[in-house]
């Protein structure tokens, strides 16, 4: 099914259900990261187990499907670049900064990924200029600026450096998105590539954890945070599977709406678990970012429609 056809066809209920599940998993990631960071776990220690467990589950799925990650030179380059830049480093950063800022803030920060992805694609010649999407960039960046205003959104000015550092995560996610498209090995299976890049991320964070003395031996203690960490890895694997199933059933445009659900669930989980009560200023920031993502998505749909009409 093409993206255009998916946009016109009715979305299967199963795809909508998986979309909500994906939003809940990724949205809960900020709360889980904060919980693990405040329990004393390092970003590299958390990210290693998250990526290693998820990759191993996807490897089992690949074995069952008879499709293992390819080991060609283009595939290995894809794993290393996208696995480290698009997964490992941004996830390590997210765990680190959520130890200092509200989890709800991090959830809103993550919503800027589609805006930043288009901005980077535009800057590198991968996308053409579109006024509607440019307006989306402006709104998204305005919302991002609102997230680091200490007198409005943050509890105190001491959090400003960490709130600013939080944007390294969506920036790296966006870079990973751009490179994932450009480095995609011809004819490669998406789920197999996801497995390979997760293993690359796991290897990178394992080396980093050993070098810094922050490796977390999950097997040495039966505790709640270790159980949460293991569950985080399993949930991450399921979320990757959901992504590919949703794209197959309903198209990438439908899955792009997950960005909104990530924020909604992220803010909700932060309120339930940590008692965070975001004020009106974060609502303003969220509305600006949502508006920006909406315009970027609408511009993308318009560009696809023009391309289909010209074909």
C-alpha positions in Angstrom: 0.0 0.0 0.0 1.4 3.4 -0.9 1.4 6.4 1.5 -1.2 8.2 -0.7 -3.5 5.2 -0.8 -3.1 4.7 3.0 -4.1 8.3 3.5 -7.4 7.7 1.5 -8.3 4.3 2.9 -9.9 3.7 6.2 -7.4 3.0 8.9 -7.8 -0.6 10.2 -8.7 -0.7 13.9 -5.7 -2.9 14.6 -3.4 -0.2 13.3 -5.1 2.4 15.5 -4.7 0.1 18.5 -1.0 -0.4 17.8 -0.6 3.3 17.3 -1.9 4.0 20.8 0.3 1.2 22.2 3.4 2.6 20.5 2.6 6.1 21.8 2.2 4.7 25.3 5.5 2.9 25.1 7.6 5.7 23.7 5.8 8.3 25.9 6.4 6.1 29.0 10.1 6.1 28.0 10.7 9.5 29.5 9.2 8.5 32.9 11.1 5.2 32.9 14.3 7.0 32.1 13.7 9.4 35.0 12.9 6.6 37.4 16.1 4.7 36.5 18.2 7.8 36.6 17.0 8.7 40.0 17.7 5.1 41.1 21.3 5.7 40.3 21.6 4.0 37.0 23.8 5.6 34.3 22.6 6.5 30.8 25.0 4.1 29.2 24.0 1.3 31.6 20.3 1.8 30.9 20.7 2.2 27.2 22.8 -0.9 26.9 20.2 -3.2 28.4 17.4 -1.4 26.5 19.0 -1.9 23.1 20.5 -5.3 23.8 17.2 -6.8 25.0 15.2 -5.2 22.2 17.8 -6.4 19.6 17.7 -9.9 20.9 13.9 -10.1 20.7 14.0 -8.8 17.2 16.7 -11.4 16.3 14.4 -14.1 17.5 11.6 -12.7 15.4 14.0 -12.6 12.4 15.0 -16.2 13.0 11.3 -17.2 13.0 10.8 -15.3 9.7 14.0 -16.6 8.2 15.3 -13.0 7.8 18.5 -12.2 9.6 20.3 -8.9 9.6 22.5 -8.6 6.5 26.3 -8.3 7.1 27.2 -6.5 3.9 29.4 -3.4 4.0 26.5 -1.0 3.4 24.4 -2.7 6.1 27.2 -2.6 8.7 27.7 1.1 7.9 24.0 1.6 8.4 24.0 -0.2 11.8 27.0 1.8 13.1 25.9 5.3 12.0 22.2 5.0 12.7 22.6 2.8 15.7 25.0 5.1 17.5 23.8 8.5 16.3 20.1 7.7 16.1 19.6 5.5 19.1 22.5 5.0 21.5 23.8 8.5 22.1 20.4 10.3 22.2 19.0 7.6 24.6 22.0 8.0 26.9 21.5 11.7 26.9 17.8 11.3 27.7 18.4 9.2 30.7 21.0 11.6 32.0 19.0 14.8 31.6 15.7 13.3 33.0 17.6 12.9 36.3 17.5 16.7 36.5 14.4 18.0 34.6 10.7 17.0 34.8 9.9 14.0 32.7 6.9 15.9 31.2 9.4 18.4 29.7 11.4 15.7 28.1 8.2 14.2 26.6 7.4 17.5 24.9 11.0 17.9 23.8 10.8 14.6 21.9 7.8 15.9 19.9 10.2 18.2 18.0 11.8 15.3 16.2 9.6 15.6 13.0 10.2 19.3 12.8 14.0 18.9 13.3 14.1 16.1 10.8 12.5 18.2 8.1 14.8 21.2 9.0 17.9 19.0 8.6 16.7 17.4 5.4 16.0 20.9 4.0 19.5 22.1 5.1 21.2 19.1 3.4 19.3 19.2 0.2 17.1 16.2 0.9 13.8 18.2 0.9 12.6 21.2 -1.1 11.4 24.4 0.6 7.7 24.6 1.5 6.1 27.6 3.1 3.7 25.5 5.1 6.4 23.3 6.5 8.6 26.4 7.1 5.9 27.8 9.2 5.8 24.5 11.1 9.5 24.8 11.8 9.0 28.3 13.2 6.2 27.2 15.5 8.1 24.1 16.6 11.2 26.2 17.5 9.1 28.7 19.3 7.7 25.9 21.4 11.2 24.6 22.0 12.3 28.0 23.2 9.3 28.1 25.6 10.4 24.8 27.2 13.6 26.4 28.5 12.2 29.5 30.0 13.0 29.2 33.7 10.3 31.6 34.9 7.5 29.9 33.0 8.0 26.3 32.4 11.0 25.1 34.5 10.9 24.9 38.3 14.1 26.9 38.6 16.9 28.5 36.5 19.3 25.8 37.6 17.5 23.4 35.3 18.1 25.6 32.2 21.4 23.9 31.2 19.9 20.5 31.5 16.7 21.5 29.7 18.9 22.9 26.8 21.0 19.7 26.8 17.7 17.7 26.5 17.4 19.0 22.9 20.5 17.0 21.9 18.3 13.9 22.0 15.7 15.0 19.3 18.5 16.6 17.2 20.4 13.3 17.1 17.1 11.4 16.5 16.6 13.7 13.5 20.1 13.2 12.2 19.6 9.4 12.6 16.3 9.7 10.6 18.0 11.6 7.8 20.9 9.2 7.6 18.7 6.1 7.9 16.9 7.2 4.7 20.1 7.9 2.8 22.1 4.9 4.0 19.3 2.4 3.6 20.8 -0.7 2.0 19.0 -1.7 -1.2 16.5 -4.4 -0.7 17.1 -4.7 3.0 14.3 -5.8 5.4 13.3 -3.1 7.8 12.9 -5.3 10.9 16.3 -6.9 10.2 17.9 -3.5 9.9 16.3 -2.4 13.2 17.8 -5.5 14.8 21.3 -4.7 13.5 21.3 -1.1 14.5 20.0 -1.9 18.0 22.9 -4.4 18.4 25.3 -1.6 17.2 23.9 0.7 19.8 24.2 -1.9 22.4 27.9 -2.6 21.6 28.6 1.2 21.6 27.0 1.8 25.0 28.6 -1.4 26.4 32.0 0.0 25.4 31.1 3.4 26.9 29.9 1.9 30.1 33.0 -0.2 30.6 35.2 2.8 29.8 33.5 5.0 32.4 32.9 2.3 35.0 29.1 2.7 34.8 28.1 -0.8 33.4 25.1 -2.1 35.3 25.2 -5.8 36.0 21.4 -6.4 35.9 21.8 -10.0 37.1 23.4 -9.3 40.4 20.3 -8.0 42.2 16.5 -8.7 42.1 15.0 -5.2 42.4 12.2 -3.1 41.0 14.5 -0.9 38.9 16.1 -4.0 37.3 12.7 -5.4 36.5 11.6 -2.1 35.0 14.8 -2.0 33.0 14.2 -5.4 31.6 10.6 -4.6 30.8 11.8 -1.4 29.1 13.9 -3.5 26.7 11.0 -5.8 25.9 8.6 -2.9 25.4 11.1 -1.2 23.1 11.3 -4.3 20.9 7.5 -4.5 20.8 7.3 -0.8 19.8 9.7 -1.4 16.9 7.5 -4.3 15.7 4.4 -2.1 16.1 6.1 0.6 13.9 6.6 -1.7 11.0 3.2 -3.3 11.3 1.5 0.1 11.4 3.4 1.3 8.4 2.5 -1.8 6.5 -1.2 -1.7 7.5 -1.9 2.0 7.2 1.2 3.9 5.9 3.9 6.2 7.3 1.6 9.2 7.5 -0.7 7.4 10.0 2.3 6.4 12.1 3.6 10.0 12.1 0.6 10.9 14.4 2.4 8.9 17.1 4.4 12.1 17.9 1.3 13.6 19.6 0.5 10.4 21.6 4.1 10.3 22.9 3.7 13.7 24.4 0.2 13.1 25.8 1.3 9.8 27.4 4.6 11.2 28.6 3.0 14.1 30.4 0.3 11.8 31.8 2.8 9.2 33.1 4.9 11.9 34.7 1.9 13.2 36.6 0.9 9.7 37.7 4.4 8.4 38.7 6.1 11.5 39.9 3.2 13.8 40.7 4.4 16.4 38.2 1.8 19.1 37.6 2.7 21.0 34.4 1.6 24.6 34.5 0.0 26.7 31.8 3.4 27.6 30.3 4.1 24.0 29.3 0.6 23.8 27.8 1.6 26.8 25.6 4.9 25.1 24.6 3.1 21.9 23.8 0.5 23.7 21.7 3.2 25.4 19.7 5.1 22.2 19.1 2.0 20.3 18.2 1.1 23.1 15.7 4.6 22.9 14.2 4.4 19.2 13.8 1.0 19.4 12.3 2.1 22.0 9.7 5.2 19.9 8.8 3.0 16.8 8.4 0.5 18.7 6.3 3.3 20.1 4.1 4.6 16.6 3.6 1.2 15.3 2.6 0.9 18.2 0.1 4.3 17.4 -1.4 3.4 13.7 -1.8 0.1 14.7 -3.5 2.0 16.9 -5.9 4.5 14.2 -6.7 1.7 11.7 -7.3 -0.2 14.1 -9.6 3.0 14.8 -11.6 3.8 11.1 -12.0 
